[in-house]
Amino acid sequence: MLLGDREPEQLAKAIADIARGGREAIPGRIVAELTFSFWTSMFGADYEGLWQTTLHGIASRPDGKGLTRKSFFGPLTPIRALRNRIAHHEAVIMWNLGTPA
């Protein structure tokens, strides 16, 4: 199965939301409607096989080797946490966000 347990439900909701808006559910709209959670889940352990067979080549390290799924997943955790706090109007002013690299 290409999608995990929760992703088909999220995909169906995105398509239904587009239809409720009176628009055709074309691929670009579906991609835009899917949640950040949907996309970050693609970096979870459930998708290790997909990464090993297909997605490992989407980016590479300076030495030319492909990045692993874990290379993406680790940094996404604090990004997702920050995004969720902001989306739910929670205070983040005291967070130490560091400096850009």
N, C-alpha and C positions, 0 to 999 in steps of 0.2 A: 504494500500500500504506500502510495506516495505521500499522503497527508497523515498526520498523527490523529489522535483521538478527538481533540478539540477543534482542530483547524477546519474540518468540513462544516461544522456549525458556524464558525466565524465567517467562512466563505459564503454560506447561505444567507447569513444576516446581512453581509455587505451587498449581495445581489438584491435582497428584498428591500433594503434601504434605498438603493438606486431606483428600483421599480416604484416604490412609494413616492419618490420625487418626480415620477413621470418621465424618467429617462431610460434609455435602452442600456442594458448591462453589457457594455462592450468591455473588452479586456482592460483598456486604459482606465476606465472608470472603476472597474473592480479593484485593480491594483491600488488606486488612489483611496478607495473607500476602506480597504483593509486596515486594521488597527496596528499600532506599533507593536503590540503584544504578538499579533500574528507573525509579523516579520521577524521579531527577535526569537520567536519559538523555532524558526528555521535553523537557528544556530544551536539548538538544544541537542542533547544526547540521542533523542529519537531519530535524528537525521544524520547520524554518524555515517551510515552506509551511503547515503546520497552524497555526502561530502567526499568520501573516499573514492567513489566512482565517477563523480561528475563535477562537483562544485569546488574541489580543491584548487582548480586552476583559475578561479576568478580574480585572484590577487596573488602576488608573490613577494617574498622577502628580498632584501638586497642581494642575497646570494643566488636568486633565481628559483629557489624551491618554492612550491606552493604553500600557502598558509593553511593551517589546520582549522577545523571547526572551532576548537578551543581558543585559537588565536583571536577569533572574532567574539566568541561568547563571553569571555572574561570581561573585556572592556564594556560590553553592552549592559552588564548588570548595573553599574552605577549610573549610566546614562538613562536606563529605563527608570530607575528609582527617582532620579531628578525630574525626569519628564512627568512621571506620575504625580509627584508632589506639586509641581507647577500646574498640571492639568486639574488637580483637585483643590487648587487655590490654597495650598499649605505654605507656611513660611519656609523660605530657603535662604533668607538673608544671612543667617549665621553659619551656613554651610561653608566649609573650606573647599572651594572648587578648584584650588590650585591655579596654576598659570598655564596658558597654552604652550604646547611644545614648540 
